[in-house]
Amino acid sequence: MVKTDSILASPVSERIKALAQGMPLRVLVVDDDDIERLLLADRLLAHGFEVTAVSNGREALEVLDKEWFPVILTDRQMPEIDGIELTEKLRASGVTDTYVIMLTVKDSEIDYERGYLAGVDDYLSKKQPTTDLLARTHAAFSTIALRRSLKEARAALAAKG
């Protein structure tokens, strides 16, 4: 597991801070390819995110037992526990306030359908440029903030009876 430090990274844009609404700007990167994992982490660090990077789904689950991450970027194909199984395990354990972006080179309809059935929130091709990665990450934080607001509003309504 690689825990990276965002102290030297460029500041996070005001927009992502607003989207995050006080959430920690943490992203968990899960990829068995050392180079791909480090490149993703570096790209996110350069834009001010705190990044923890692990090499498979088993390690990700161990990290997630100790710490909450608003966003997970996970590879589709990995040894031990792949991205689909990782997402299924997260959703089965009741984790709904984490946005999962599946990274893949596979792009057939059946691959996307399988991921969405497992609880994946979004797909991103590994071939996409940094701008797409950042756009999806920003959208993820915005979505998580909206989900939290909706949950709070529902709880307030339920309390009123």
C-alpha positions in Angstrom: 0.0 0.0 0.0 1.2 3.5 -0.8 0.0 6.4 1.2 0.9 9.6 -0.6 1.1 13.1 1.0 -0.7 16.0 -0.7 1.2 18.7 1.1 3.4 19.5 -1.9 0.5 19.2 -4.4 -1.1 22.3 -6.0 -4.1 23.7 -4.1 -7.5 22.3 -4.7 -9.7 24.5 -6.8 -12.4 26.5 -5.0 -15.0 24.6 -7.1 -14.0 21.2 -5.8 -13.9 22.5 -2.2 -17.4 23.8 -2.6 -18.6 20.6 -4.2 -17.1 18.5 -1.4 -19.0 20.6 1.2 -16.4 19.9 4.0 -15.8 16.2 3.0 -12.2 15.1 3.1 -10.8 15.3 -0.5 -9.5 11.7 -0.3 -9.4 9.3 -3.2 -8.6 5.6 -2.9 -6.8 4.3 -6.1 -6.9 0.5 -6.6 -4.9 -0.9 -9.4 -2.6 -3.9 -9.7 -0.4 -2.2 -12.3 2.3 -0.4 -10.4 2.9 2.2 -13.1 -0.8 2.9 -13.7 -1.4 3.2 -10.0 1.4 5.7 -9.5 0.4 7.7 -12.6 -3.2 8.0 -11.4 -2.1 8.9 -7.9 0.3 11.6 -9.2 -2.3 13.1 -11.5 -4.7 13.4 -8.5 -2.0 14.7 -6.2 -1.1 17.3 -8.7 -4.6 18.7 -8.3 -4.7 18.7 -4.6 -6.4 15.5 -3.6 -5.2 13.2 -0.8 -4.5 9.8 -2.3 -4.1 6.4 -0.9 -3.1 3.7 -3.5 -3.3 -0.1 -3.1 -2.7 -2.9 -5.5 -5.9 -5.0 -5.2 -9.4 -5.2 -3.8 -8.3 -7.2 -0.7 -6.0 -4.4 0.3 -8.7 -1.8 -0.5 -11.2 -3.5 1.8 -8.5 -3.5 4.6 -8.0 0.2 4.1 -11.8 0.9 3.9 -12.3 -0.9 7.2 -10.2 1.8 8.9 -10.9 4.9 6.8 -13.8 6.4 4.7 -13.1 7.5 1.2 -15.7 9.6 -0.7 -14.2 8.4 -4.1 -12.7 5.1 -5.2 -11.0 4.7 -8.5 -10.7 0.9 -9.1 -9.3 -1.2 -11.9 -11.7 -3.7 -13.3 -9.3 -6.6 -13.7 -7.1 -7.5 -10.7 -5.9 -10.6 -8.9 -7.5 -11.8 -5.7 -10.5 -9.3 -5.6 -11.2 -7.5 -8.8 -13.1 -4.2 -9.1 -16.5 -5.7 -9.6 -16.2 -7.9 -6.5 -14.8 -5.0 -4.5 -17.8 -2.9 -5.5 -20.2 -5.8 -4.7 -18.6 -6.3 -1.3 -18.9 -2.5 -0.5 -22.5 -2.3 -1.5 -23.4 -5.5 0.3 -21.9 -4.1 3.5 -24.1 -1.0 3.2 -21.5 1.4 1.9 -23.6 3.8 -0.3 -21.8 7.1 0.5 -18.8 6.2 -1.6 -18.7 6.9 -5.3 -17.0 4.1 -7.3 -15.4 4.9 -10.6 -14.4 1.7 -12.6 -11.2 2.1 -14.6 -11.0 -0.3 -17.5 -9.8 -1.0 -21.0 -12.9 -3.2 -21.5 -15.7 -1.3 -23.0 -18.3 -3.7 -24.2 -22.0 -3.2 -23.2 -21.9 -6.4 -21.1 -18.9 -5.1 -19.1 -20.6 -1.8 -18.3 -23.9 -3.6 -17.4 -22.0 -6.0 -15.1 -20.4 -3.1 -13.3 -23.6 -1.1 -12.9 -25.3 -4.2 -11.5 -22.5 -4.5 -9.0 -23.0 -0.9 -7.9 -20.4 1.0 -9.9 -21.3 4.6 -10.2 -19.3 5.5 -13.3 -16.8 4.1 -15.8 -13.6 5.7 -17.1 -11.4 4.3 -19.8 -7.7 4.1 -18.8 -7.0 5.8 -22.1 -8.8 9.0 -21.1 -6.8 12.2 -20.5 -6.4 13.9 -17.1 -9.2 16.3 -17.9 -11.7 13.4 -18.0 -10.3 12.0 -14.8 -10.7 15.3 -13.0 -14.2 15.9 -14.5 -15.4 12.5 -13.2 -13.7 13.0 -9.8 -15.4 16.4 -9.5 -18.7 14.9 -10.5 -18.2 12.2 -7.9 -17.7 14.6 -5.0 -20.7 16.6 -6.2 -22.9 13.4 -6.3 -21.7 12.3 -2.8 -22.6 15.8 -1.4 -26.0 15.6 -3.0 -26.6 12.0 -1.6 -25.7 13.2 1.9 -28.0 16.3 1.6 -30.8 14.0 0.5 -30.2 11.6 3.4 -30.2 14.5 5.9 -33.4 15.9 4.4 -35.1 12.5 4.6 -34.0 12.1 8.2 -35.4 15.6 9.0 -38.7 14.8 7.4 -38.9 11.4 9.2 -38.2 13.2 12.5 -41.1 15.6 12.0 -43.3 12.6 11.6 
